[in-house]
Amino acid sequence: MVMVNSLRWQMVNNLRWQIATYFVALSAIVYVTSTFLGLIFFSTSLTAALDEELAVFASEVGHAIDLQNDRPHFRDWARKVETQPARSIASIQIFDAAGNMIDHYGPPGMPQLILSTKEMNSGAFKMRVKTGPLKKDGKLVGYLQIQLPTNGRDSAIYQYCVTTALFAPVVLISLVLISYFVSGKVARPTQETLKTLRNFVADAGHELNTPLTIIQVQIESLARKLKKQSIDEKESIVITSAVSRMSLIVNDLMLLSEIEGALKQSDHNNFDLSKLLTEITDEYREQFSRKELTIVVSLAEDLKVDGNAEAMSHVFGNLLENACRYTPAGGTVTIAAVLNGRLVTVSVADTGIGIPAESLPFIFDRFYRVDPSRSRESGGVGLGLAIAKAVVDNHHGKIEIQSELEKGSKFSITLPASRPDKV
């Protein structure tokens, strides 16, 4: 399995893709919106041109209509050119006041009087219609109706839609490439900041470890001297506890920094996860026994994965430690592992105090504690699950939690199984 050099690279690469995805999504919305608005504007403009053409026809034809006995009809000029009506694209019709067609010129069009709409279907064609009243001395004597086919407009709109649809994939692919390149430029300062921060944490951890070790040794020495002289050593105990807690925080921070920056491909080897889980569980049996907890183990055999066995050991050890810490005496902790296709799923479930629903989205955040006072009493600093998630992410896996107050919690870790050729 091909692994990236570090989780930091994964974070930056994910950031690049997030920026690129947002940019492409917004650009696609703009493209679709602008295309739709352009279609409306284009269609409206072409329809307005048709209406203007109809108005021109009506204006010209109006002068060629004669009224005899209050009955409208075309003058002789229309009869003279009727021998070649196919040259006219407009259908010109005259109706009487009752709506009966009296005369027509050009293509047949639709033979009925149309007053309530501007477009009608005529067989395979759609016609744009303009109808106007014919009056004599204020009295309605008939109607002049002109129809123009909309096939030219509709064909232009269709071509517009086809063109924009054909260009859409090209535009989107170009946007993806451009946005990924630009997002790389944007993410570079973040990458440098993460690198600087990781180096700072690692350096600060190393620098703090030395004075903390000296303080711890001196406090232990002082405590022994006070004990020999029968002097109350309460203050030294408090200082020792604080130093131990500080050492735990520093060590966890250094471990988290190492995980995010130094778990490289060379650190990943094929190992038997079933064997690793058995060894870890055996280490915690005595601790579970002292607290009167029942531990149930259900592991499939020969579960092979690629990764850093030491880092994964820390993850499962942390989950068992939490289960033991937050499960009351008499409770049960279950650790199970199964193979589902090409994925290995490990679960650690307990019957402990559980986690509130509102805290679940933040449970893997650094220094997050559901109950700060409870965590201090039990020794937690809020880094264990953050470290677990960092390790699992580095192994291309996924860690999830299900929990309910007073009923318990269940952590599930899914990892890619080793390919047969690597076992």
C-alpha positions in Angstrom: 0.0 0.0 0.0 1.4 3.4 -1.0 1.4 5.8 2.0 2.1 9.5 2.0 5.2 10.7 3.7 3.5 12.3 6.6 0.1 13.3 7.9 1.1 16.9 7.5 1.3 16.4 3.7 -2.1 14.8 3.9 -3.5 17.8 5.7 -2.1 20.3 3.3 -3.2 18.2 0.3 -6.7 17.8 1.7 -6.7 21.6 2.2 -5.8 22.1 -1.4 -8.6 19.8 -2.6 -11.1 21.5 -0.3 -10.2 24.9 -1.7 -10.3 23.6 -5.2 -13.6 21.9 -4.6 -15.2 25.1 -3.1 -13.8 27.1 -6.0 -15.1 24.7 -8.7 -18.5 24.4 -6.9 -18.9 28.1 -6.8 -17.7 28.5 -10.3 -20.1 25.8 -11.5 -22.9 27.7 -9.8 -21.9 30.9 -11.4 -21.5 29.2 -14.8 -24.9 27.5 -14.6 -26.6 30.7 -13.3 -25.0 32.9 -16.0 -25.9 30.3 -18.7 -29.5 30.3 -17.5 -29.7 34.0 -17.4 -28.0 34.3 -20.8 -30.6 31.8 -22.1 -33.4 33.9 -20.8 -31.9 37.1 -22.3 -31.1 35.4 -25.6 -34.6 33.9 -25.9 -36.3 37.2 -24.9 -34.2 39.1 -27.4 -35.1 36.7 -30.2 -38.8 36.8 -29.3 -38.7 40.6 -29.2 -37.2 40.6 -32.7 -40.1 38.3 -33.8 -42.6 40.6 -32.3 -41.0 43.6 -34.0 -41.0 41.8 -37.3 -44.7 41.0 -36.8 -45.4 44.6 -36.0 -43.6 45.7 -39.3 -45.7 43.2 -41.3 -48.9 44.4 -39.7 -48.0 48.0 -40.4 -47.2 47.3 -44.1 -50.2 44.9 -44.6 -52.6 47.3 -42.9 -52.4 49.7 -45.9 -53.3 46.9 -48.3 -56.6 46.1 -46.7 -59.8 47.5 -48.3 -63.3 47.6 -46.8 -66.3 47.0 -49.0 -69.7 46.8 -47.5 -68.0 46.7 -44.1 -66.2 43.5 -45.1 -62.4 43.6 -45.1 -60.3 42.0 -47.9 -56.9 42.3 -49.6 -56.5 44.8 -52.5 -55.3 43.7 -55.9 -51.5 43.8 -55.0 -52.0 40.6 -52.9 -53.7 38.8 -55.7 -50.9 39.6 -58.1 -48.2 38.0 -56.0 -50.3 35.1 -54.8 -48.8 32.9 -57.6 -45.6 32.6 -55.5 -46.9 32.5 -51.9 -44.2 30.2 -50.7 -41.7 33.0 -50.8 -43.4 34.6 -47.9 -42.6 33.2 -44.4 -45.5 35.1 -42.9 -49.1 33.9 -42.9 -51.4 36.9 -43.3 -55.1 36.3 -42.6 -58.3 38.4 -42.5 -61.2 37.4 -40.3 -64.6 39.0 -40.0 -66.0 40.3 -36.7 -67.5 36.8 -36.0 -64.0 35.2 -36.3 -64.5 33.5 -39.7 -61.5 33.7 -42.0 -62.3 35.7 -45.1 -59.0 35.8 -46.9 -55.4 34.8 -46.4 -52.0 35.3 -48.1 -48.8 33.3 -47.8 -48.4 29.9 -46.0 -51.7 28.5 -44.6 -50.8 28.9 -41.0 -53.5 28.2 -38.4 -56.9 28.9 -39.8 -58.5 30.0 -36.5 -58.6 33.4 -35.0 -56.2 33.7 -32.0 -56.8 36.4 -29.5 -55.7 35.0 -26.1 -52.2 33.9 -26.8 -49.1 34.9 -28.7 -47.7 31.4 -29.6 -49.5 28.3 -31.0 -48.5 25.0 -32.4 -49.2 24.3 -36.0 -48.3 20.7 -36.8 -44.6 20.4 -36.4 -44.1 24.2 -36.2 -44.7 26.7 -33.6 -46.1 30.1 -34.7 -45.8 33.5 -33.1 -49.1 35.3 -33.6 -50.1 39.0 -33.7 -53.7 39.9 -34.1 -55.2 43.4 -34.4 -58.8 44.6 -34.8 -60.0 46.2 -38.0 -62.5 49.1 -37.4 -64.5 51.4 -39.5 -66.0 54.5 -37.9 -65.3 53.0 -34.5 -67.1 49.8 -35.4 -65.3 46.4 -35.3 -65.5 44.9 -38.8 -62.9 42.2 -38.6 -59.3 41.2 -37.6 -55.9 41.2 -39.2 -53.8 38.2 -38.0 -50.2 37.6 -38.9 -48.3 34.5 -38.0 -44.5 33.9 -38.1 -42.8 30.5 -37.5 -40.5 30.4 -34.5 -38.3 27.7 -35.9 -35.4 30.1 -36.5 -35.6 31.4 -32.9 -36.0 27.9 -31.4 -33.1 26.5 -33.5 -30.9 29.4 -32.2 -31.9 28.7 -28.6 -31.2 24.9 -29.1 -27.8 25.6 -30.5 -27.1 27.9 -27.6 -28.0 25.2 -25.1 -26.0 22.5 -26.9 -22.9 24.8 -27.1 -23.0 25.7 -23.4 -23.5 22.0 -22.5 -20.6 20.8 -24.7 -18.3 23.5 -23.3 -19.3 22.8 -19.7 -17.0 19.8 -19.1 -14.1 21.7 -20.7 -14.8 24.7 -18.5 -15.1 22.5 -15.3 -11.9 20.5 -16.0 -10.0 23.7 -16.7 -11.4 25.2 -13.4 -10.3 22.0 -11.5 -6.8 22.3 -12.9 -6.5 26.0 -12.3 -8.1 25.9 -8.8 -5.8 23.0 -7.7 -2.7 24.9 -8.9 -3.9 28.2 -7.3 -4.9 26.4 -4.0 -1.4 25.0 -3.9 -0.1 28.5 -3.8 -2.6 29.4 -1.1 -1.9 26.3 1.0 1.9 26.8 0.9 2.0 29.3 3.8 -0.2 27.0 5.8 2.2 24.1 5.1 5.1 26.2 6.3 3.2 27.3 9.4 2.3 23.7 10.2 5.9 22.7 9.8 7.1 25.6 12.0 4.5 24.8 14.6 5.4 21.1 14.6 9.1 21.9 15.0 8.4 24.3 17.8 6.3 21.7 19.7 9.0 19.1 19.2 11.8 21.5 20.3 9.9 22.9 23.2 9.1 19.4 24.3 12.8 18.4 24.3 13.7 21.6 26.1 11.0 21.1 28.8 11.8 17.5 29.4 15.2 18.2 30.9 14.2 20.7 33.6 11.1 18.6 34.4 13.3 15.6 34.9 15.6 17.6 37.2 12.6 19.0 39.1 11.1 15.5 39.5 14.4 14.0 40.8 15.0 16.9 43.2 11.4 16.7 44.6 11.7 13.0 45.1 15.0 13.6 46.9 13.4 16.4 49.0 10.5 14.2 49.9 12.8 11.4 51.2 14.7 13.9 53.4 11.4 15.4 54.7 10.1 11.9 55.5 13.3 11.0 57.4 12.9 14.2 59.5 9.2 13.5 60.1 8.3 16.7 58.3 4.9 17.0 56.5 5.6 16.2 52.9 2.2 17.3 51.6 3.7 20.2 49.5 6.2 17.9 47.9 3.5 15.4 46.9 1.5 18.2 45.2 4.6 19.4 43.3 5.4 15.8 42.3 1.9 15.3 41.0 2.0 18.6 39.0 5.4 17.7 37.5 4.1 14.3 36.5 1.1 15.8 34.9 3.3 18.3 33.0 5.6 15.5 31.9 2.6 13.6 30.6 1.4 16.7 28.6 4.9 17.3 27.1 5.3 13.6 26.2 1.9 13.5 24.5 2.6 16.7 22.6 5.9 15.3 21.4 4.3 12.1 20.4 1.6 14.0 18.5 4.2 16.1 16.7 6.1 13.0 15.8 3.0 11.3 14.4 2.1 14.3 12.3 5.6 14.8 10.9 7.7 11.7 11.1 5.6 8.6 10.4 7.0 7.9 6.9 6.7 5.1 4.5 9.8 3.5 6.0 7.9 3.3 9.4 5.1 1.1 7.9 5.5 -2.6 7.9 3.2 -5.6 7.6 2.1 -6.9 11.0 -0.5 -9.2 12.6 -3.1 -7.0 14.2 -4.7 -9.9 15.9 -1.5 -10.7 17.7 -0.9 -7.0 18.6 -4.4 -6.7 20.1 -4.0 -9.9 22.1 -0.7 -8.6 23.6 -2.2 -5.2 24.5 -5.3 -6.9 26.1 -3.1 -9.1 28.2 -1.2 -6.1 29.5 -4.4 -4.5 30.7 -6.0 -7.7 32.3 -4.5 -7.0 35.7 -5.6 -3.4 35.6 -9.1 -4.4 34.7 -9.1 -7.1 37.4 -8.2 -4.6 40.1 -11.2 -2.5 39.1 -13.5 -5.6 38.9 -14.2 -5.1 35.2 -14.9 -8.0 32.8 -13.0 -7.9 29.5 -14.4 -9.8 26.6 -12.1 -10.5 23.6 -13.4 -11.5 20.2 -10.6 -11.4 17.5 -10.6 -12.9 14.1 -7.3 -14.7 13.3 -4.6 -13.6 11.0 -5.7 -9.9 10.5 -2.7 -8.5 8.6 -2.4 -4.7 8.0 0.4 -2.4 6.8 1.4 0.3 9.3 3.4 1.3 12.3 2.8 -1.4 15.0 4.1 0.8 17.8 1.9 3.7 16.9 -1.2 1.5 16.6 -0.3 -0.1 20.0 -0.5 3.3 21.5 -3.9 3.9 20.0 -5.5 0.7 21.3 -3.8 1.1 24.6 -5.3 4.6 24.9 -8.8 3.3 24.1 -8.5 0.4 26.7 -7.1 2.9 29.3 -10.1 5.2 28.7 -12.6 2.3 28.9 -11.0 1.2 32.2 -11.0 4.7 33.6 -14.6 5.6 32.8 -16.3 2.3 33.4 -17.6 1.7 36.9 -16.7 -1.4 38.9 -18.6 -4.5 37.7 -18.8 -3.2 34.1 -17.7 -4.9 30.9 -15.3 -3.9 28.2 -15.4 -5.7 24.8 -12.7 -5.6 22.2 -13.5 -7.2 18.8 -11.8 -7.3 15.4 -13.3 -8.6 12.1 -12.4 -8.6 8.5 -14.9 -7.1 6.1 -13.7 -7.5 2.5 -10.6 -5.4 2.3 -11.2 -3.6 5.6 -10.3 -4.6 9.1 -12.6 -3.2 11.8 -11.6 -3.1 15.5 -14.1 -2.0 18.1 -13.6 -1.2 21.8 -16.9 -0.9 23.7 -17.6 -0.3 27.3 -20.6 -0.1 29.7 -19.2 3.1 31.2 -20.6 6.6 31.9 -20.9 7.5 28.2 -20.4 10.9 26.5 -23.0 13.6 26.0 -24.3 13.9 22.4 -23.2 17.6 22.2 -19.6 16.6 23.0 -19.2 13.9 20.3 -18.3 16.2 17.4 -15.3 17.6 19.5 -14.1 14.4 21.1 -11.1 14.1 18.8 -10.0 17.7 19.2 -6.8 18.4 21.1 -7.1 19.2 24.8 -10.9 18.7 24.6 -12.3 17.2 27.7 -16.0 16.4 28.3 -15.7 17.2 32.0 -12.5 19.1 32.8 -12.7 18.4 36.5 -13.3 14.7 36.0 -10.4 14.5 33.5 -8.0 16.2 35.9 -9.0 13.7 38.7 -8.4 10.8 36.4 -5.2 12.1 34.9 -6.5 12.9 31.4 -5.1 15.9 29.5 -7.3 15.7 26.4 -4.6 14.5 23.9 -5.1 10.8 23.8 -8.0 10.7 21.3 -6.4 13.4 19.2 -3.3 11.2 19.0 -5.4 8.2 18.2 -7.1 10.0 15.3 -3.8 11.3 14.0 -2.4 7.8 13.9 -5.5 6.3 12.3 -5.5 9.1 9.7 -1.9 8.4 8.9 -2.8 4.8 8.2 -5.6 5.8 5.8 -8.1 4.6 8.3 -11.2 6.0 10.0 -12.1 6.2 13.7 -15.7 6.7 14.8 -17.5 6.9 18.1 -21.0 5.9 19.3 -21.9 6.8 22.9 -24.9 7.3 25.2 -24.9 8.7 28.7 -25.0 6.1 31.5 -24.9 3.3 28.9 -21.4 3.4 27.5 -19.2 4.2 24.5 -18.0 2.3 21.5 -15.0 3.3 19.4 -14.6 1.7 16.0 -11.4 1.8 13.9 -11.4 0.8 10.3 -8.1 0.1 8.6 -7.2 -1.2 5.1 -6.1 -4.8 5.2 -2.8 -5.9 3.6 -2.9 -6.9 0.0 -2.3 -10.7 -0.4 0.9 -10.0 -2.3 2.3 -8.1 0.7 1.4 -10.7 3.4 
